[in-house]
Amino acid sequence: MRWRKSSYSGINADCVEAAELPGAIAVRDSKHPEAGVLCFSSAEWVAFLRMAQEERH
């Protein structure tokens, strides 16, 4: 699994990381990667990203 974080993240390990799975996205806290992950369907993830972008504008 390849974990990625936002390009807006600084050098500190205090951000959310996401990894693609077949048909889903896994999300974890970079400060505590051993604490587990939350999984969202691809449709749920896309809906979340759209909502987040709308909130920015």
mmCIF file of the N, C-alpha and C atoms, coordinates in Angstrom:
data_MODEL
# 
_entry.id   MODEL 
# 
loop_
_atom_site.group_PDB 
_atom_site.id 
_atom_site.type_symbol 
_atom_site.label_atom_id 
_atom_site.label_alt_id 
_atom_site.label_comp_id 
_atom_site.label_asym_id 
_atom_site.label_entity_id 
_atom_site.label_seq_id 
_atom_site.pdbx_PDB_ins_code 
_atom_site.Cartn_x 
_atom_site.Cartn_y 
_atom_site.Cartn_z 
_atom_site.occupancy 
_atom_site.B_iso_or_equiv 
_atom_site.pdbx_formal_charge 
_atom_site.auth_seq_id 
_atom_site.auth_comp_id 
_atom_site.auth_asym_id 
_atom_site.auth_atom_id 
_atom_site.pdbx_PDB_model_num 
ATOM 1   N N  . MET A 1 1  ? 0.840   -1.158 0.000  1.00 0.00 ? 1  MET A N  1 
ATOM 2   C CA . MET A 1 1  ? 0.000   0.000  0.000  1.00 0.00 ? 1  MET A CA 1 
ATOM 3   C C  . MET A 1 1  ? 0.896   1.235  0.000  1.00 0.00 ? 1  MET A C  1 
ATOM 4   N N  . ARG A 1 2  ? 0.624   2.172  -0.883 1.00 0.00 ? 2  ARG A N  1 
ATOM 5   C CA . ARG A 1 2  ? 1.422   3.398  -0.977 1.00 0.00 ? 2  ARG A CA 1 
ATOM 6   C C  . ARG A 1 2  ? 0.646   4.551  -0.338 1.00 0.00 ? 2  ARG A C  1 
ATOM 7   N N  . TRP A 1 3  ? 1.141   5.039  0.775  1.00 0.00 ? 3  TRP A N  1 
ATOM 8   C CA . TRP A 1 3  ? 0.496   6.134  1.489  1.00 0.00 ? 3  TRP A CA 1 
ATOM 9   C C  . TRP A 1 3  ? 0.955   7.460  0.922  1.00 0.00 ? 3  TRP A C  1 
ATOM 10  N N  . ARG A 1 4  ? 0.002   8.385  0.747  1.00 0.00 ? 4  ARG A N  1 
ATOM 11  C CA . ARG A 1 4  ? 0.320   9.716  0.224  1.00 0.00 ? 4  ARG A CA 1 
ATOM 12  C C  . ARG A 1 4  ? -0.282  10.766 1.145  1.00 0.00 ? 4  ARG A C  1 
ATOM 13  N N  . LYS A 1 5  ? 0.383   11.916 1.191  1.00 0.00 ? 5  LYS A N  1 
ATOM 14  C CA . LYS A 1 5  ? -0.173  13.019 1.966  1.00 0.00 ? 5  LYS A CA 1 
ATOM 15  C C  . LYS A 1 5  ? -0.197  14.271 1.106  1.00 0.00 ? 5  LYS A C  1 
ATOM 16  N N  . SER A 1 6  ? -0.939  15.237 1.546  1.00 0.00 ? 6  SER A N  1 
ATOM 17  C CA . SER A 1 6  ? -1.124  16.468 0.801  1.00 0.00 ? 6  SER A CA 1 
ATOM 18  C C  . SER A 1 6  ? 0.200   17.186 0.569  1.00 0.00 ? 6  SER A C  1 
ATOM 19  N N  . SER A 1 7  ? 0.311   17.807 -0.585 1.00 0.00 ? 7  SER A N  1 
ATOM 20  C CA . SER A 1 7  ? 1.499   18.617 -0.864 1.00 0.00 ? 7  SER A CA 1 
ATOM 21  C C  . SER A 1 7  ? 1.513   19.869 0.015  1.00 0.00 ? 7  SER A C  1 
ATOM 22  N N  . TYR A 1 8  ? 0.390   20.196 0.649  1.00 0.00 ? 8  TYR A N  1 
ATOM 23  C CA . TYR A 1 8  ? 0.317   21.322 1.572  1.00 0.00 ? 8  TYR A CA 1 
ATOM 24  C C  . TYR A 1 8  ? 0.906   20.979 2.934  1.00 0.00 ? 8  TYR A C  1 
ATOM 25  N N  . SER A 1 9  ? 1.173   19.714 3.181  1.00 0.00 ? 9  SER A N  1 
ATOM 26  C CA . SER A 1 9  ? 1.732   19.291 4.463  1.00 0.00 ? 9  SER A CA 1 
ATOM 27  C C  . SER A 1 9  ? 3.164   19.778 4.589  1.00 0.00 ? 9  SER A C  1 
ATOM 28  N N  . GLY A 1 10 ? 3.518   20.157 5.776  1.00 0.00 ? 10 GLY A N  1 
ATOM 29  C CA . GLY A 1 10 ? 4.882   20.586 6.034  1.00 0.00 ? 10 GLY A CA 1 
ATOM 30  C C  . GLY A 1 10 ? 5.771   19.388 6.323  1.00 0.00 ? 10 GLY A C  1 
ATOM 31  N N  . ILE A 1 11 ? 6.917   19.648 6.909  1.00 0.00 ? 11 ILE A N  1 
ATOM 32  C CA . ILE A 1 11 ? 7.847   18.565 7.222  1.00 0.00 ? 11 ILE A CA 1 
ATOM 33  C C  . ILE A 1 11 ? 7.448   17.819 8.485  1.00 0.00 ? 11 ILE A C  1 
ATOM 34  N N  . ASN A 1 12 ? 6.526   18.383 9.262  1.00 0.00 ? 12 ASN A N  1 
ATOM 35  C CA . ASN A 1 12 ? 6.050   17.709 10.471 1.00 0.00 ? 12 ASN A CA 1 
ATOM 36  C C  . ASN A 1 12 ? 5.177   16.523 10.098 1.00 0.00 ? 12 ASN A C  1 
ATOM 37  N N  . ALA A 1 13 ? 5.123   15.561 10.973 1.00 0.00 ? 13 ALA A N  1 
ATOM 38  C CA . ALA A 1 13 ? 4.315   14.360 10.717 1.00 0.00 ? 13 ALA A CA 1 
ATOM 39  C C  . ALA A 1 13 ? 2.938   14.517 11.352 1.00 0.00 ? 13 ALA A C  1 
ATOM 40  N N  . ASP A 1 14 ? 2.240   15.575 10.980 1.00 0.00 ? 14 ASP A N  1 
ATOM 41  C CA . ASP A 1 14 ? 0.925   15.813 11.577 1.00 0.00 ? 14 ASP A CA 1 
ATOM 42  C C  . ASP A 1 14 ? -0.121  16.074 10.499 1.00 0.00 ? 14 ASP A C  1 
ATOM 43  N N  . CYS A 1 15 ? -0.385  15.058 9.727  1.00 0.00 ? 15 CYS A N  1 
ATOM 44  C CA . CYS A 1 15 ? -1.342  15.211 8.646  1.00 0.00 ? 15 CYS A CA 1 
ATOM 45  C C  . CYS A 1 15 ? -2.080  13.897 8.414  1.00 0.00 ? 15 CYS A C  1 
ATOM 46  N N  . VAL A 1 16 ? -2.998  13.951 7.503  1.00 0.00 ? 16 VAL A N  1 
ATOM 47  C CA . VAL A 1 16 ? -3.752  12.767 7.113  1.00 0.00 ? 16 VAL A CA 1 
ATOM 48  C C  . VAL A 1 16 ? -3.077  12.157 5.893  1.00 0.00 ? 16 VAL A C  1 
ATOM 49  N N  . GLU A 1 17 ? -2.957  10.848 5.873  1.00 0.00 ? 17 GLU A N  1 
ATOM 50  C CA . GLU A 1 17 ? -2.411  10.138 4.723  1.00 0.00 ? 17 GLU A CA 1 
ATOM 51  C C  . GLU A 1 17 ? -3.517  9.281  4.119  1.00 0.00 ? 17 GLU A C  1 
ATOM 52  N N  . ALA A 1 18 ? -3.466  9.107  2.809  1.00 0.00 ? 18 ALA A N  1 
ATOM 53  C CA . ALA A 1 18 ? -4.466  8.293  2.119  1.00 0.00 ? 18 ALA A CA 1 
ATOM 54  C C  . ALA A 1 18 ? -3.763  7.296  1.205  1.00 0.00 ? 18 ALA A C  1 
ATOM 55  N N  . ALA A 1 19 ? -4.386  6.145  1.039  1.00 0.00 ? 19 ALA A N  1 
ATOM 56  C CA . ALA A 1 19 ? -3.855  5.104  0.150  1.00 0.00 ? 19 ALA A CA 1 
ATOM 57  C C  . ALA A 1 19 ? -5.012  4.509  -0.648 1.00 0.00 ? 19 ALA A C  1 
ATOM 58  N N  . GLU A 1 20 ? -4.754  4.254  -1.925 1.00 0.00 ? 20 GLU A N  1 
ATOM 59  C CA . GLU A 1 20 ? -5.771  3.640  -2.778 1.00 0.00 ? 20 GLU A CA 1 
ATOM 60  C C  . GLU A 1 20 ? -5.813  2.139  -2.581 1.00 0.00 ? 20 GLU A C  1 
ATOM 61  N N  . LEU A 1 21 ? -7.017  1.631  -2.485 1.00 0.00 ? 21 LEU A N  1 
ATOM 62  C CA . LEU A 1 21 ? -7.281  0.195  -2.440 1.00 0.00 ? 21 LEU A CA 1 
ATOM 63  C C  . LEU A 1 21 ? -8.217  -0.113 -3.601 1.00 0.00 ? 21 LEU A C  1 
ATOM 64  N N  . PRO A 1 22 ? -8.386  -1.356 -3.972 1.00 0.00 ? 22 PRO A N  1 
ATOM 65  C CA . PRO A 1 22 ? -9.349  -1.661 -5.031 1.00 0.00 ? 22 PRO A CA 1 
ATOM 66  C C  . PRO A 1 22 ? -10.762 -1.231 -4.608 1.00 0.00 ? 22 PRO A C  1 
ATOM 67  N N  . GLY A 1 23 ? -11.277 -0.185 -5.239 1.00 0.00 ? 23 GLY A N  1 
ATOM 68  C CA . GLY A 1 23 ? -12.626 0.291  -4.969 1.00 0.00 ? 23 GLY A CA 1 
ATOM 69  C C  . GLY A 1 23 ? -12.800 1.061  -3.683 1.00 0.00 ? 23 GLY A C  1 
ATOM 70  N N  . ALA A 1 24 ? -11.702 1.447  -3.037 1.00 0.00 ? 24 ALA A N  1 
ATOM 71  C CA . ALA A 1 24 ? -11.810 2.150  -1.754 1.00 0.00 ? 24 ALA A CA 1 
ATOM 72  C C  . ALA A 1 24 ? -10.571 3.012  -1.506 1.00 0.00 ? 24 ALA A C  1 
ATOM 73  N N  . ILE A 1 25 ? -10.668 3.832  -0.473 1.00 0.00 ? 25 ILE A N  1 
ATOM 74  C CA . ILE A 1 25 ? -9.553  4.667  -0.027 1.00 0.00 ? 25 ILE A CA 1 
ATOM 75  C C  . ILE A 1 25 ? -9.375  4.430  1.469  1.00 0.00 ? 25 ILE A C  1 
ATOM 76  N N  . ALA A 1 26 ? -8.141  4.212  1.885  1.00 0.00 ? 26 ALA A N  1 
ATOM 77  C CA . ALA A 1 26 ? -7.816  4.070  3.305  1.00 0.00 ? 26 ALA A CA 1 
ATOM 78  C C  . ALA A 1 26 ? -7.203  5.388  3.773  1.00 0.00 ? 26 ALA A C  1 
ATOM 79  N N  . VAL A 1 27 ? -7.562  5.816  4.974  1.00 0.00 ? 27 VAL A N  1 
ATOM 80  C CA . VAL A 1 27 ? -7.086  7.079  5.529  1.00 0.00 ? 27 VAL A CA 1 
ATOM 81  C C  . VAL A 1 27 ? -6.545  6.813  6.931  1.00 0.00 ? 27 VAL A C  1 
ATOM 82  N N  . ARG A 1 28 ? -5.411  7.447  7.260  1.00 0.00 ? 28 ARG A N  1 
ATOM 83  C CA . ARG A 1 28 ? -4.833  7.278  8.594  1.00 0.00 ? 28 ARG A CA 1 
ATOM 84  C C  . ARG A 1 28 ? -4.173  8.577  9.050  1.00 0.00 ? 28 ARG A C  1 
ATOM 85  N N  . ASP A 1 29 ? -3.875  8.646  10.321 1.00 0.00 ? 29 ASP A N  1 
ATOM 86  C CA . ASP A 1 29 ? -3.193  9.778  10.942 1.00 0.00 ? 29 ASP A CA 1 
ATOM 87  C C  . ASP A 1 29 ? -1.691  9.522  10.851 1.00 0.00 ? 29 ASP A C  1 
ATOM 88  N N  . SER A 1 30 ? -0.963  10.423 10.223 1.00 0.00 ? 30 SER A N  1 
ATOM 89  C CA . SER A 1 30 ? 0.478   10.208 10.048 1.00 0.00 ? 30 SER A CA 1 
ATOM 90  C C  . SER A 1 30 ? 1.241   10.206 11.369 1.00 0.00 ? 30 SER A C  1 
ATOM 91  N N  . LYS A 1 31 ? 0.694   10.845 12.403 1.00 0.00 ? 31 LYS A N  1 
ATOM 92  C CA . LYS A 1 31 ? 1.364   10.841 13.713 1.00 0.00 ? 31 LYS A CA 1 
ATOM 93  C C  . LYS A 1 31 ? 1.276   9.484  14.389 1.00 0.00 ? 31 LYS A C  1 
ATOM 94  N N  . HIS A 1 32 ? 0.212   8.747  14.089 1.00 0.00 ? 32 HIS A N  1 
ATOM 95  C CA . HIS A 1 32 ? -0.025  7.454  14.728 1.00 0.00 ? 32 HIS A CA 1 
ATOM 96  C C  . HIS A 1 32 ? -0.472  6.420  13.691 1.00 0.00 ? 32 HIS A C  1 
ATOM 97  N N  . PRO A 1 33 ? 0.379   6.069  12.739 1.00 0.00 ? 33 PRO A N  1 
ATOM 98  C CA . PRO A 1 33 ? -0.038  5.148  11.676 1.00 0.00 ? 33 PRO A CA 1 
ATOM 99  C C  . PRO A 1 33 ? -0.419  3.763  12.186 1.00 0.00 ? 33 PRO A C  1 
ATOM 100 N N  . GLU A 1 34 ? 0.086   3.390  13.347 1.00 0.00 ? 34 GLU A N  1 
ATOM 101 C CA . GLU A 1 34 ? -0.226  2.072  13.906 1.00 0.00 ? 34 GLU A CA 1 
ATOM 102 C C  . GLU A 1 34 ? -1.613  2.037  14.545 1.00 0.00 ? 34 GLU A C  1 
ATOM 103 N N  . ALA A 1 35 ? -2.259  3.185  14.680 1.00 0.00 ? 35 ALA A N  1 
ATOM 104 C CA . ALA A 1 35 ? -3.555  3.273  15.357 1.00 0.00 ? 35 ALA A CA 1 
ATOM 105 C C  . ALA A 1 35 ? -4.710  2.748  14.512 1.00 0.00 ? 35 ALA A C  1 
ATOM 106 N N  . GLY A 1 36 ? -4.468  2.461  13.258 1.00 0.00 ? 36 GLY A N  1 
ATOM 107 C CA . GLY A 1 36 ? -5.531  1.929  12.408 1.00 0.00 ? 36 GLY A CA 1 
ATOM 108 C C  . GLY A 1 36 ? -5.901  2.881  11.284 1.00 0.00 ? 36 GLY A C  1 
ATOM 109 N N  . VAL A 1 37 ? -6.817  2.442  10.464 1.00 0.00 ? 37 VAL A N  1 
ATOM 110 C CA . VAL A 1 37 ? -7.235  3.215  9.302  1.00 0.00 ? 37 VAL A CA 1 
ATOM 111 C C  . VAL A 1 37 ? -8.758  3.277  9.233  1.00 0.00 ? 37 VAL A C  1 
ATOM 112 N N  . LEU A 1 38 ? -9.236  4.268  8.516  1.00 0.00 ? 38 LEU A N  1 
ATOM 113 C CA . LEU A 1 38 ? -10.643 4.357  8.146  1.00 0.00 ? 38 LEU A CA 1 
ATOM 114 C C  . LEU A 1 38 ? -10.709 4.078  6.654  1.00 0.00 ? 38 LEU A C  1 
ATOM 115 N N  . CYS A 1 39 ? -11.665 3.285  6.227  1.00 0.00 ? 39 CYS A N  1 
ATOM 116 C CA . CYS A 1 39 ? -11.816 2.977  4.805  1.00 0.00 ? 39 CYS A CA 1 
ATOM 117 C C  . CYS A 1 39 ? -13.120 3.557  4.292  1.00 0.00 ? 39 CYS A C  1 
ATOM 118 N N  . PHE A 1 40 ? -13.040 4.155  3.118  1.00 0.00 ? 40 PHE A N  1 
ATOM 119 C CA . PHE A 1 40 ? -14.196 4.752  2.466  1.00 0.00 ? 40 PHE A CA 1 
ATOM 120 C C  . PHE A 1 40 ? -14.291 4.205  1.052  1.00 0.00 ? 40 PHE A C  1 
ATOM 121 N N  . SER A 1 41 ? -15.509 4.026  0.577  1.00 0.00 ? 41 SER A N  1 
ATOM 122 C CA . SER A 1 41 ? -15.671 3.607  -0.815 1.00 0.00 ? 41 SER A CA 1 
ATOM 123 C C  . SER A 1 41 ? -15.169 4.746  -1.703 1.00 0.00 ? 41 SER A C  1 
ATOM 124 N N  . SER A 1 42 ? -14.863 4.432  -2.942 1.00 0.00 ? 42 SER A N  1 
ATOM 125 C CA . SER A 1 42 ? -14.401 5.469  -3.873 1.00 0.00 ? 42 SER A CA 1 
ATOM 126 C C  . SER A 1 42 ? -15.439 6.574  -4.004 1.00 0.00 ? 42 SER A C  1 
ATOM 127 N N  . ALA A 1 43 ? -16.722 6.207  -4.057 1.00 0.00 ? 43 ALA A N  1 
ATOM 128 C CA . ALA A 1 43 ? -17.799 7.201  -4.180 1.00 0.00 ? 43 ALA A CA 1 
ATOM 129 C C  . ALA A 1 43 ? -17.857 8.101  -2.951 1.00 0.00 ? 43 ALA A C  1 
ATOM 130 N N  . GLU A 1 44 ? -17.699 7.539  -1.768 1.00 0.00 ? 44 GLU A N  1 
ATOM 131 C CA . GLU A 1 44 ? -17.699 8.344  -0.542 1.00 0.00 ? 44 GLU A CA 1 
ATOM 132 C C  . GLU A 1 44 ? -16.524 9.314  -0.533 1.00 0.00 ? 44 GLU A C  1 
ATOM 133 N N  . TRP A 1 45 ? -15.368 8.849  -0.974 1.00 0.00 ? 45 TRP A N  1 
ATOM 134 C CA . TRP A 1 45 ? -14.166 9.692  -0.984 1.00 0.00 ? 45 TRP A CA 1 
ATOM 135 C C  . TRP A 1 45 ? -14.330 10.852 -1.957 1.00 0.00 ? 45 TRP A C  1 
ATOM 136 N N  . VAL A 1 46 ? -14.858 10.570 -3.145 1.00 0.00 ? 46 VAL A N  1 
ATOM 137 C CA . VAL A 1 46 ? -15.083 11.626 -4.136 1.00 0.00 ? 46 VAL A CA 1 
ATOM 138 C C  . VAL A 1 46 ? -16.071 12.653 -3.589 1.00 0.00 ? 46 VAL A C  1 
ATOM 139 N N  . ALA A 1 47 ? -17.138 12.197 -2.946 1.00 0.00 ? 47 ALA A N  1 
ATOM 140 C CA . ALA A 1 47 ? -18.123 13.114 -2.363 1.00 0.00 ? 47 ALA A CA 1 
ATOM 141 C C  . ALA A 1 47 ? -17.475 13.981 -1.285 1.00 0.00 ? 47 ALA A C  1 
ATOM 142 N N  . PHE A 1 48 ? -16.626 13.394 -0.464 1.00 0.00 ? 48 PHE A N  1 
ATOM 143 C CA . PHE A 1 48 ? -15.917 14.150 0.574  1.00 0.00 ? 48 PHE A CA 1 
ATOM 144 C C  . PHE A 1 48 ? -15.019 15.220 -0.049 1.00 0.00 ? 48 PHE A C  1 
ATOM 145 N N  . LEU A 1 49 ? -14.243 14.853 -1.064 1.00 0.00 ? 49 LEU A N  1 
ATOM 146 C CA . LEU A 1 49 ? -13.346 15.819 -1.704 1.00 0.00 ? 49 LEU A CA 1 
ATOM 147 C C  . LEU A 1 49 ? -14.120 16.961 -2.345 1.00 0.00 ? 49 LEU A C  1 
ATOM 148 N N  . ARG A 1 50 ? -15.238 16.656 -2.995 1.00 0.00 ? 50 ARG A N  1 
ATOM 149 C CA . ARG A 1 50 ? -16.067 17.714 -3.601 1.00 0.00 ? 50 ARG A CA 1 
ATOM 150 C C  . ARG A 1 50 ? -16.575 18.673 -2.531 1.00 0.00 ? 50 ARG A C  1 
ATOM 151 N N  . MET A 1 51 ? -17.059 18.122 -1.432 1.00 0.00 ? 51 MET A N  1 
ATOM 152 C CA . MET A 1 51 ? -17.570 18.957 -0.351 1.00 0.00 ? 51 MET A CA 1 
ATOM 153 C C  . MET A 1 51 ? -16.451 19.829 0.230  1.00 0.00 ? 51 MET A C  1 
ATOM 154 N N  . ALA A 1 52 ? -15.283 19.257 0.412  1.00 0.00 ? 52 ALA A N  1 
ATOM 155 C CA . ALA A 1 52 ? -14.151 20.018 0.951  1.00 0.00 ? 52 ALA A CA 1 
ATOM 156 C C  . ALA A 1 52 ? -13.766 21.157 0.012  1.00 0.00 ? 52 ALA A C  1 
ATOM 157 N N  . GLN A 1 53 ? -13.775 20.909 -1.291 1.00 0.00 ? 53 GLN A N  1 
ATOM 158 C CA . GLN A 1 53 ? -13.448 21.959 -2.259 1.00 0.00 ? 53 GLN A CA 1 
ATOM 159 C C  . GLN A 1 53 ? -14.503 23.057 -2.246 1.00 0.00 ? 53 GLN A C  1 
ATOM 160 N N  . GLU A 1 54 ? -15.771 22.688 -2.134 1.00 0.00 ? 54 GLU A N  1 
ATOM 161 C CA . GLU A 1 54 ? -16.840 23.685 -2.086 1.00 0.00 ? 54 GLU A CA 1 
ATOM 162 C C  . GLU A 1 54 ? -16.717 24.558 -0.847 1.00 0.00 ? 54 GLU A C  1 
ATOM 163 N N  . GLU A 1 55 ? -16.311 23.978 0.262  1.00 0.00 ? 55 GLU A N  1 
ATOM 164 C CA . GLU A 1 55 ? -16.153 24.734 1.506  1.00 0.00 ? 55 GLU A CA 1 
ATOM 165 C C  . GLU A 1 55 ? -15.019 25.750 1.400  1.00 0.00 ? 55 GLU A C  1 
ATOM 166 N N  . ARG A 1 56 ? -14.036 25.474 0.569  1.00 0.00 ? 56 ARG A N  1 
ATOM 167 C CA . ARG A 1 56 ? -12.891 26.383 0.408  1.00 0.00 ? 56 ARG A CA 1 
ATOM 168 C C  . ARG A 1 56 ? -13.270 27.622 -0.386 1.00 0.00 ? 56 ARG A C  1 
ATOM 169 N N  . HIS A 1 57 ? -14.303 27.542 -1.198 1.00 0.00 ? 57 HIS A N  1 
ATOM 170 C CA . HIS A 1 57 ? -14.660 28.659 -2.098 1.00 0.00 ? 57 HIS A CA 1 
ATOM 171 C C  . HIS A 1 57 ? -15.809 29.459 -1.590 1.00 0.00 ? 57 HIS A C  1 
# 
